[in-house]
């Protein structure tokens, strides 16, 4: 198990969006649970459990994994996306996000954001905050191009950064799962605890705040 003193030497840092840079998970969970309850007739507790265990995936995939072939799936997905776009721009960054982004840029890392939300939405979010220059690239969801292997391989190919020189930071077990076999991973506690990540098999760094990230990474 890595200690805080064990540095990750890398060239690029990819930040997850929801729950990592933006404090948006309570909002997304609330509407995700409401949609499951309304369209699939499950209790609030069951919906919350189903949402949590698939969080980190596009909601389209969460719905289809939890309710395979359900006749209301497409309507549920459309309703979630409608509710999300109404309020996503009101969701604030975590207090230390700006400082951390500025620090890793200052130290010469290539910086990316990877999201299960559509790219135009994430781009507009950071445009409104005046932070587009904080990133070398913004990677969003479209069918056939998802957070995980697709995004990691895109960075490697388009920016000439080997996968072994990429570090991905995320807050969900699915984020960890999708990093395996592709790049190194830093887990951020929030919806999931360090114990949750350890139980899932992650033996790398776990941080409780983004401000710990610059202490761990070192420019290769």
FENSULJO-V59346 format. One record per residue. N is the residue number from 1. PHI is phi in whole degrees, 0 to 359 (999 if undefined). Layout:
# FENSULJO-V59346
n=N phi=PHI
n=N phi=PHI
This chain:
# FENSULJO-V59346
n=1 phi=999
n=2 phi=285
n=3 phi=261
n=4 phi=300
n=5 phi=280
n=6 phi=277
n=7 phi=278
n=8 phi=259
n=9 phi=275
n=10 phi=206
n=11 phi=251
n=12 phi=228
n=13 phi=237
n=14 phi=250
n=15 phi=261
n=16 phi=297
n=17 phi=265
n=18 phi=293
n=19 phi=86
n=20 phi=244
n=21 phi=270
n=22 phi=254
n=23 phi=277
n=24 phi=251
n=25 phi=295
n=26 phi=302
n=27 phi=295
n=28 phi=295
n=29 phi=297
n=30 phi=298
n=31 phi=282
n=32 phi=297
n=33 phi=292
n=34 phi=301
n=35 phi=294
n=36 phi=298
n=37 phi=297
n=38 phi=287
n=39 phi=261
n=40 phi=237
n=41 phi=68
n=42 phi=262
n=43 phi=288
n=44 phi=299
n=45 phi=296
n=46 phi=293
n=47 phi=298
n=48 phi=297
n=49 phi=295
n=50 phi=295
n=51 phi=295
n=52 phi=299
n=53 phi=286
n=54 phi=242
n=55 phi=296
n=56 phi=104
n=57 phi=264
n=58 phi=304
n=59 phi=301
n=60 phi=305
n=61 phi=285
n=62 phi=302
n=63 phi=297
n=64 phi=287
n=65 phi=288
n=66 phi=281
n=67 phi=225
n=68 phi=302
n=69 phi=62
n=70 phi=290
n=71 phi=294
n=72 phi=263
n=73 phi=300
n=74 phi=295
n=75 phi=295
n=76 phi=295
n=77 phi=297
n=78 phi=298
n=79 phi=293
n=80 phi=299
n=81 phi=296
n=82 phi=295
n=83 phi=293
n=84 phi=293
n=85 phi=294
n=86 phi=294
n=87 phi=230
n=88 phi=297
n=89 phi=284
n=90 phi=271
n=91 phi=281
n=92 phi=269
n=93 phi=293
n=94 phi=297
n=95 phi=305
n=96 phi=264
n=97 phi=296
n=98 phi=301
n=99 phi=298
n=100 phi=291
n=101 phi=300
n=102 phi=296
n=103 phi=291
n=104 phi=290
n=105 phi=294
n=106 phi=301
n=107 phi=275
n=108 phi=93
n=109 phi=288
n=110 phi=283
n=111 phi=234
n=112 phi=226
n=113 phi=240
n=114 phi=236
n=115 phi=220
n=116 phi=270
n=117 phi=264
n=118 phi=300
n=119 phi=305
n=120 phi=302
n=121 phi=292
n=122 phi=293
n=123 phi=299
n=124 phi=295
n=125 phi=302
n=126 phi=285
n=127 phi=297
n=128 phi=296
n=129 phi=271
n=130 phi=70
n=131 phi=243
n=132 phi=300
n=133 phi=288
n=134 phi=283
n=135 phi=235
n=136 phi=283
n=137 phi=199
n=138 phi=245
n=139 phi=247
n=140 phi=242
n=141 phi=271
n=142 phi=211
n=143 phi=305
n=144 phi=88
n=145 phi=215
n=146 phi=241
n=147 phi=303
n=148 phi=121
n=149 phi=307
n=150 phi=301
n=151 phi=291
n=152 phi=296
n=153 phi=294
n=154 phi=297
n=155 phi=298
n=156 phi=297
n=157 phi=284
n=158 phi=282
n=159 phi=246
n=160 phi=65
n=161 phi=248
n=162 phi=302
n=163 phi=304
n=164 phi=289
n=165 phi=256
n=166 phi=249
n=167 phi=241
n=168 phi=250
n=169 phi=245
n=170 phi=212
n=171 phi=246
n=172 phi=237
n=173 phi=295
n=174 phi=294
n=175 phi=301
n=176 phi=299
n=177 phi=302
n=178 phi=283
n=179 phi=277
n=180 phi=299
n=181 phi=86
n=182 phi=237
n=183 phi=209
n=184 phi=282
n=185 phi=227
n=186 phi=247
n=187 phi=269
n=188 phi=252
n=189 phi=292
n=190 phi=180
n=191 phi=295
n=192 phi=240
n=193 phi=268
n=194 phi=302
n=195 phi=300
n=196 phi=297
n=197 phi=293
n=198 phi=296
n=199 phi=297
n=200 phi=282
n=201 phi=110
n=202 phi=283
n=203 phi=247
n=204 phi=264
n=205 phi=291
n=206 phi=231
n=207 phi=238
n=208 phi=262
n=209 phi=209
n=210 phi=300
n=211 phi=296
n=212 phi=279
n=213 phi=298
n=214 phi=300
n=215 phi=285
n=216 phi=262
n=217 phi=273
n=218 phi=221
n=219 phi=294
n=220 phi=280
